[in-house]
Amino acid sequence: MSDRVTPQPDQPDPHPERPGSAGERVLQGALGTSARAERFYGDQMCDRLVPSMQDFVAKMSMMFVATSDAHGECDNTLRAGPPGFLRVLDDRHVAWPEYRGNGVMASLGNISENPHVGLLMVDFTDELIGLHVNGSARLVDDATLRAEHPDVPEETAPGRRAEMWVEVTVEEAYIHCRKHIPRMVPVDRTVAWGTDDVKRKGGDHFGVAGARRAEAAERAGAPSGDPRTAEHAGAGASSGE
């Protein structure tokens, strides 16, 4: 990309009153999409969840969560639960429960340094439409959130109670168009909420743990294919968060 198009760090924001970032507005001007962007901002960008968006959120059983740390290093993860696990607290606030996971705390660690988050919810089965929600997050313990919002159920997934909640103040909410969203057909399956069973979590699906153990065994002098290497190849794997 040429310097004509690439935004520079010290480049002034041509329209600071508009939604979005300075970089996107600079690129809109450079690539001639400003008028198209203005139509989208005017027609679709909201600073709160309108009633139809609230209904959409309440039906979701999964979403993608983007975070970054204080240095801008990014992470993207999946959060899932029964419909309603993502709670609409009011038109400016949503919250979801955090359960015991692999202990890495990538998303929550990022939020503790940098509250900016991006949520993406997609209906793959019925409406074939998506909803972006960008905002500022805070970490809230379970007792505090329930005291502030007593209508939140004790369990948002079968047999599970949240260790913590993430509450997001909505700053931007807007549609993700359907033209490239694939239609999926839900199938009945038993979800092992909160399991530590290695196989149910996917085991060492990509073979990373097994390969590292094999390398360690080789360095230690155990022959390739030694049963002591293979025995633990799938042990200890956990789903990423």
C-alpha positions as CSV (number, residue, x, y, z in Angstrom):
1,M,0.0,0.0,0.0
2,S,1.4,3.4,-0.9
3,D,2.2,6.2,1.5
4,R,-0.7,8.1,-0.2
5,V,-3.1,5.6,1.3
6,T,-1.5,4.4,4.5
7,P,-2.5,6.6,7.5
8,Q,0.5,8.1,9.3
9,P,0.6,8.2,13.1
10,D,0.6,12.0,13.2
11,Q,-1.9,12.5,10.4
12,P,-4.8,14.7,11.6
13,D,-8.3,13.4,11.8
14,P,-10.2,15.0,8.9
15,H,-13.6,14.6,10.5
16,P,-13.2,14.0,14.3
17,E,-17.0,14.5,14.8
18,R,-17.8,11.3,12.9
19,P,-18.0,7.8,14.2
20,G,-15.1,5.3,14.0
21,S,-11.4,5.9,13.9
22,A,-9.2,8.6,12.3
23,G,-7.5,5.9,10.3
24,E,-10.7,4.7,8.7
25,R,-11.7,8.2,7.8
26,V,-8.3,8.9,6.2
27,L,-8.6,5.7,4.1
28,Q,-12.2,6.6,3.1
29,G,-10.9,9.9,1.7
30,A,-7.9,8.3,0.0
31,L,-10.0,5.5,-1.6
32,G,-13.1,7.5,-2.4
33,T,-15.5,5.7,-0.1
34,S,-16.5,8.7,2.2
35,A,-20.0,9.1,0.8
36,R,-20.7,5.4,1.1
37,A,-19.4,5.4,4.7
38,E,-21.5,8.4,5.6
39,R,-24.6,6.6,4.4
40,F,-23.7,3.6,6.6
41,Y,-23.0,5.8,9.6
42,G,-26.2,7.7,9.2
43,D,-28.4,4.7,8.5
44,Q,-26.9,2.0,10.7
45,M,-24.6,3.2,13.4
46,C,-26.1,3.4,16.9
47,D,-24.7,4.4,20.3
48,R,-27.1,2.0,22.1
49,L,-29.0,-1.2,21.4
50,V,-32.3,-0.5,19.8
51,P,-35.2,-2.9,20.8
52,S,-34.6,-5.2,17.7
53,M,-30.9,-5.4,18.6
54,Q,-31.8,-6.3,22.2
55,D,-34.1,-9.1,21.0
56,F,-31.3,-10.4,18.7
57,V,-28.7,-10.5,21.5
58,A,-31.1,-12.3,23.8
59,K,-31.4,-15.2,21.2
60,M,-27.6,-15.6,20.8
61,S,-25.9,-18.8,21.9
62,M,-22.4,-17.7,20.9
63,M,-20.4,-14.6,20.1
64,F,-16.8,-13.6,19.2
65,V,-14.9,-11.3,21.6
66,A,-12.0,-9.2,20.5
67,T,-9.6,-7.6,23.0
68,S,-6.1,-6.2,23.1
69,D,-3.6,-5.4,25.9
70,A,-2.1,-2.1,26.8
71,H,0.4,-2.4,23.9
72,G,-2.3,-3.2,21.3
73,E,-1.5,-7.0,21.1
74,C,-4.8,-8.6,20.0
75,D,-6.7,-11.7,21.0
76,N,-10.0,-13.0,19.6
77,T,-12.0,-15.7,21.3
78,L,-15.4,-17.5,21.3
79,R,-17.9,-17.3,24.1
80,A,-20.9,-19.6,24.1
81,G,-23.9,-20.7,26.3
82,P,-27.6,-21.3,26.2
83,P,-29.6,-18.5,24.6
84,G,-29.7,-15.7,27.1
85,F,-26.2,-16.3,28.5
86,L,-25.4,-12.8,27.1
87,R,-27.6,-10.6,29.2
88,V,-29.0,-7.3,28.0
89,L,-29.0,-5.2,31.2
90,D,-30.4,-2.1,29.5
91,D,-30.0,-0.4,26.1
92,R,-26.4,0.7,27.0
93,H,-25.1,-2.3,28.8
94,V,-24.6,-6.1,28.2
95,A,-22.9,-8.7,30.3
96,W,-21.8,-12.3,30.1
97,P,-20.5,-14.8,32.6
98,E,-17.0,-16.1,32.8
99,Y,-16.6,-19.7,34.0
100,R,-13.6,-21.8,35.0
101,G,-11.5,-22.4,31.9
102,N,-7.9,-23.2,31.0
103,G,-6.6,-20.7,33.4
104,V,-4.8,-18.5,30.8
105,M,-7.1,-15.5,31.3
106,A,-6.2,-14.0,27.9
107,S,-9.4,-12.0,27.4
108,L,-9.8,-10.9,31.0
109,G,-6.1,-10.0,31.3
110,N,-6.4,-7.8,28.3
111,I,-9.5,-6.1,29.6
112,S,-7.8,-5.4,32.9
113,E,-5.2,-3.4,30.9
114,N,-7.3,-2.1,28.1
115,P,-11.2,-1.9,28.4
116,H,-11.9,-1.6,24.7
117,V,-13.7,-4.6,23.3
118,G,-15.4,-5.6,20.1
119,L,-18.2,-8.2,20.1
120,L,-19.6,-9.9,17.0
121,M,-22.8,-12.0,17.1
122,V,-24.0,-13.9,14.1
123,D,-27.2,-15.7,13.4
124,F,-26.1,-18.5,11.2
125,T,-29.4,-20.4,11.2
126,D,-32.5,-18.1,10.8
127,E,-32.0,-14.5,10.0
128,L,-28.5,-14.8,8.5
129,I,-27.4,-11.5,10.0
130,G,-24.8,-10.2,12.3
131,L,-24.5,-7.5,15.0
132,H,-21.3,-5.7,16.0
133,V,-21.1,-4.1,19.5
134,N,-18.1,-2.1,20.4
135,G,-17.6,-0.6,23.8
136,S,-15.8,-0.4,27.1
137,A,-15.7,-3.4,29.5
138,R,-15.2,-3.8,33.2
139,L,-14.8,-7.0,35.2
140,V,-17.5,-7.5,37.9
141,D,-17.6,-10.2,40.5
142,D,-20.7,-12.4,40.6
143,A,-22.1,-11.1,43.9
144,T,-21.8,-7.4,42.8
145,L,-23.5,-8.0,39.4
146,R,-26.4,-9.9,41.0
147,A,-26.8,-7.2,43.6
148,E,-27.0,-4.6,40.8
149,H,-29.2,-6.8,38.6
150,P,-31.2,-9.2,40.8
151,D,-33.1,-10.5,37.7
152,V,-30.0,-12.4,36.5
153,P,-30.6,-16.1,37.0
154,E,-28.4,-18.1,39.4
155,E,-27.3,-20.4,36.5
156,T,-26.8,-19.1,33.0
157,A,-25.6,-22.6,31.9
158,P,-26.7,-25.9,33.4
159,G,-24.9,-26.6,36.6
160,R,-22.6,-23.6,36.3
161,R,-22.3,-20.4,38.3
162,A,-20.1,-17.6,37.0
163,E,-16.8,-16.9,38.6
164,M,-16.9,-13.3,37.2
165,W,-18.8,-11.2,34.7
166,V,-17.8,-8.9,31.9
167,E,-20.0,-5.9,31.6
168,V,-19.8,-3.8,28.5
169,T,-21.0,-0.2,28.1
170,V,-22.1,0.0,24.5
171,E,-20.5,2.8,22.4
172,E,-21.2,1.5,18.9
173,A,-23.8,-1.0,17.7
174,Y,-24.3,-1.8,14.0
175,I,-25.3,-4.5,11.5
176,H,-23.1,-7.0,9.8
177,C,-24.7,-7.7,6.4
178,R,-25.8,-11.2,5.4
179,K,-24.3,-11.5,1.9
180,H,-21.4,-13.8,3.0
181,I,-22.9,-15.4,6.1
182,P,-23.3,-19.2,5.5
183,R,-26.5,-20.9,6.5
184,M,-25.9,-23.6,9.1
185,V,-28.3,-26.2,10.4
186,P,-28.2,-26.9,14.2
187,V,-27.9,-30.5,15.3
188,D,-28.8,-32.0,18.7
189,R,-25.7,-32.6,20.8
190,T,-25.0,-32.8,24.5
191,V,-22.8,-30.0,25.6
192,A,-20.4,-30.9,28.5
193,W,-20.5,-27.5,30.1
194,G,-17.4,-26.9,32.3
195,T,-15.9,-30.4,31.6
196,D,-12.2,-31.1,32.2
197,D,-12.4,-34.3,30.1
198,V,-9.6,-34.0,27.6
199,K,-11.4,-35.8,24.8
200,R,-14.6,-33.8,25.2
201,K,-12.6,-30.6,25.0
202,G,-10.9,-31.7,21.8
203,G,-7.8,-33.3,23.2
204,D,-4.6,-32.5,21.4
205,H,-6.4,-31.9,18.2
206,F,-3.6,-30.1,16.4
207,G,-0.9,-32.4,17.8
208,V,1.1,-29.7,19.5
209,A,1.4,-31.3,22.9
210,G,2.2,-34.7,21.4
211,A,4.9,-33.2,19.1
212,R,6.5,-31.3,22.0
213,R,6.6,-34.4,24.1
214,A,8.1,-36.4,21.3
215,E,10.8,-33.7,20.8
216,A,11.5,-33.7,24.6
217,A,11.7,-37.5,24.6
218,E,14.1,-37.4,21.6
219,R,16.3,-34.9,23.3
220,A,16.3,-37.1,26.4
221,G,17.4,-40.1,24.4
222,A,14.1,-42.0,24.2
223,P,13.6,-43.7,20.8
224,S,11.0,-42.3,18.4
225,G,7.7,-44.1,18.9
226,D,8.6,-45.1,22.5
227,P,5.3,-45.9,24.2
228,R,6.3,-43.6,27.0
229,T,6.0,-40.8,24.5
230,A,2.7,-41.8,22.9
231,E,1.1,-42.6,26.3
232,H,0.7,-39.0,27.3
233,A,0.4,-37.4,23.8
234,G,-3.2,-36.2,24.4
235,A,-2.9,-35.5,28.1
236,G,-3.0,-32.0,29.5
237,A,-4.5,-30.3,26.4
238,S,-7.1,-27.7,27.1
239,S,-9.3,-25.4,25.0
240,G,-8.0,-22.0,24.3
241,E,-9.6,-18.9,25.8
